[in-house]
């Protein structure tokens, strides 16, 4: 689209400091827009109204207002006027950021100022305006969509700096409304696996955010202390980032977090709560999936209209690779804004995230067609963002408001309407050059001279392009070389149909729908001609098309989680459950009980015995005759259900937490439930010696990350030893990070605990000798976690293989006065089982993996049973989201290799891991007072031929083969319905089709996730 | 130099397993009072099985006429099964996958029809005794690389040399079918267009290879001068184009399977499908074209997020019901070479999810023998077949069952392995410490 901006004046004189270049420009700046339909604000319309603009300000608006004599009148009859739209999140996608470079883009950059934060992704002090040079084309695009004002945000970093507010007119100092704008922009940015800079995972990013907020608070306190005690205190480092941040936090200015999916919003809330932040969300289009949770945040959300492309489902084989979740998103995404508004969430709309910004209007129209109200949409573009962003005097057409207007040739929220001009600060910007003459329609034409003819001209005009036909009786001759410019109209046509050999040329002057002109016939003779407009052409097809294209809102409602096997409604706890006549593997002192009943009330086991009598119609009775019932299985080592596993950039990352990145939507949860698993210990990976903090979850499918957390579980942390830690199999590029030997691993861990001890002493914690410190002690999340280990409050789960390193770690722990919780994998544990037992650690091992890398050539399947026999508390774990589905059968390997009894073997996946995780007071066995977490098996759970029929957690049925069968039917029907809908729909996603997820979800998680073997 | 020293070190560490290959069967053996599971026929309780010179002589009750020197072994309560067959692995071609020096399963280049798995099968690999300890007697050792990977061989898991261990070679020409769909994974660097281009190039290449192989085959049989010069690659394709050596096409996606079946049928090749993740969707095509399937693992994740959780557990059942010939293998990757002993449990899971138990047992014994073309020798207990069998205390598909003795062609296999040796060594440690009895 060609746009033209007419600049009525070059400068605004009032605030001008700069000397005038040349002559003073005093072009009049008083205008009256007459006869337009004025939408002054959502829901308020003035038909045939008047707007008076003086020096960039609206002086008057109304049906009948005083029109000053000096005002220049502009007739806008047939047009509609809206308040200028506000782009709430203009992030420029320039590839090379102006003054900041990260990651692989890094070239030779100037050394950063010494007062910058140590981490280059942390720059809250950054002033975007210093580097902001919008291209005229970008401004034109935004204006063509009706935007006149924008909040501009930086596109790099975690703490990105304050946003700025600008007008979208020609770029001048007066365009800047606020350079230190309303919000500090935040994003969960991180490098990817292989990048050496911290953080390279989402976990690390969140830890860095939290540490930085603490640092900002500390920095403020330390500086205050220093200023009062300069005579006896060293100065804390000057850090502009922390100073800025502390000021933003104190003033309660909003932090606007960019989110990429619905669970990210929940993550933001946790951080905001911890630091009592005022926060906004830059949304992502998936909010409809967790509407209740987002509603409860009571915050402002800036929502993109980035709708998915259409899936390519033309062949059944290709269709397979689209997840149900993708198909459902295709159907529901355009309803997101309307659903958010209906839920009572304050939203603004943005063009951000669209592949092409110009798609914005089309996307918006789709949503309107599906039921988003026009007033709500307008509010989300004007009044709401104006209020939230603190843009006083913007967002309405009202007296005293800045003269920012959008003028359209019809209802902006209807198809075919276009923005014809916008006004910004009283300047007029024409969006589209209007055709000088609209010649579309039927014309009577009379030709005389070298050719005598009365005929009809049928002309079609699209923008400035004209095509048409000359209709002589029933003969239609196509016009060529049609020109319509500068008040002149010209064309040629072949003479063949009129028995002339050659081309006829005609040209003339247009005025008031008539044309007078001359021309030359093929034989060279002169022609005179006139034409006059008689009416419009009818286009019979167009209306029909419109009808069939109508979209309606999705009939789907969100599933929890969204996609296949999600619940339409969360399953509820059965208050009273009576399991009758089961073979009960208690994993407790009662052993295996035959033909017994178990009664569970409010999710807690109340009674186990023969022929229990429980009366009442509200008792949910399960006849378990012939069935085996076991405790819910527990996996002490798993890496599913998290958005990040390794923060492998540093050798010690005790500050990162799996808790921060739990993914409650991972299909692994459902699949593991289907194998009788109920509790999983999600561990950080083994990329470094001291990894991150773990999270123990219950597989409460359908709930939020907070909802799946096993809150009673004591905290833990991952350590790792051996090849992964020293990067043995990482390739030749990774040979410099300390440590590269097992000797170095030992020193790294000792060093960490030495630092933690110093920290605890500085803090004067109980059990540590207080040391004197001048400045307030800086809160250090990494050392906090290590101190908790020293205090015995945080359990160490240590990835280990060889006997030397296992022995070594027990010695370090004993030197520092704590006990290792669990040696994980511990494949040579059988060589030092006496030491492990003496130390008091547990051992969680693979049953029979070996020989995949050098440090496991001595791994044997008897490992678990030997350790068990020598007195080590032993469990079997999966370290795999596939094997985690078959832990019952995995336990049978304790019978095969080591001859333990079946009863004892099951304990390797029930009570033993429960004890190791410190959750045995609640789970791990079927005994009175414990959680009603149980599994119903078709047969002996250790038998290869048995399968899981039902999995219950605290009296709630989370999996059953019966419900699974219903879900399959539903999934199949719904896929079919959606695919049919896609096939009959018009392709609105553009030329490209949606990328299928295919098997990309099918990631085999293990502790070396990210590329290490 | 450093790498060289490392390699030497590793080789010396892993030089040879401690087990001694068994001598030829030098006297007849009768196993009696056992439950015999011939797999090909009904179960015999209180049965007897007689084998001599490596072959099964008789199966029945109270075999009356025993040859001289027959060793009679009474095994009340025990069971006899045919040795199991792992139909897709790199066992023998890798020791420790993370150690490059021990990797011998993937030759460089995309067209390697001439490489032969059996020649670098390491009979002293520590992995071998561990695998056979659980009743797996035979493996199909498969080269892995490029488009055409080379020929596989059926190897018996006992023997002094690779020649001793070879039961049949070549078994099949292994082809890895190009990916038909575009990958959008962030780990894939190539654009969708580049991927399609590459796929189309490979598909074309497959046809061209056969054209050239046919030309070569014609040329060597033509009586003409000058003589066709030897070309190792084309020479190795001669039996393929003659239809004498089957092509084992590794394909998982439904589009791959459809395309491979079409190609094999058009090119008149004898095809076996390996992998077959999506095979259950196109059983009609497999049946119509008579294509057997080596189902690679039931213990794997469903292919797509929306797929049934038990999709891979049920694949054998669906093939069985559709009357498609199939067998079950474990994962063929190098990481899993050390874990082939768990083969029977892959089949057991199929049984847990609906496949009849006897079919599950056949899917790791008789069916792989048939598909690999070695059923005249192994795969079931029948008179005239090899005495490749094992004695167990129960159903070998149950994890809790223990395999007590394996015979390969009548040779009594050493049931020790690295794991048992290390177990015994450290049990002794705790005995010395008085921690266990």
Interface residues (C-beta under 8 A of the other chain):
Chain A: X317 X318 X320 X321 X323 X324 X325 X563 X564 X565 X667 X670 X671 X674 X723 X728 X729 X830 X831 X833 X834 X848 X849 X850 X851 X852 X853 X854 X857 X858 X860 X861 X862 X866 X869 X870 X871 X881 X882 X883 X885 X886 X889 X892 X893 X895 X896 X902 X938 X942 X943 X944 X945 X946 X947 X964 X968 X971 X975 X995 X996 X997 X998 X999 X1000 X1001 X1002 X1004 X1013
Chain B: X10 X13 X14 X95 X96 X97 X98 X99 X126 X127 X130 X181 X183 X184 X185 X254 X255 X258 X278 X299 X300 X301 X302 X303 X304 X305 X306 X308 X309 X310 X335 X337 X338 X339 X341 X342 X345 X348 X349 X351 X352 X353 X357 X397 X398 X399 X400 X401 X402 X418 X419 X420 X422 X423 X426 X427 X429 X430 X433 X435 X436
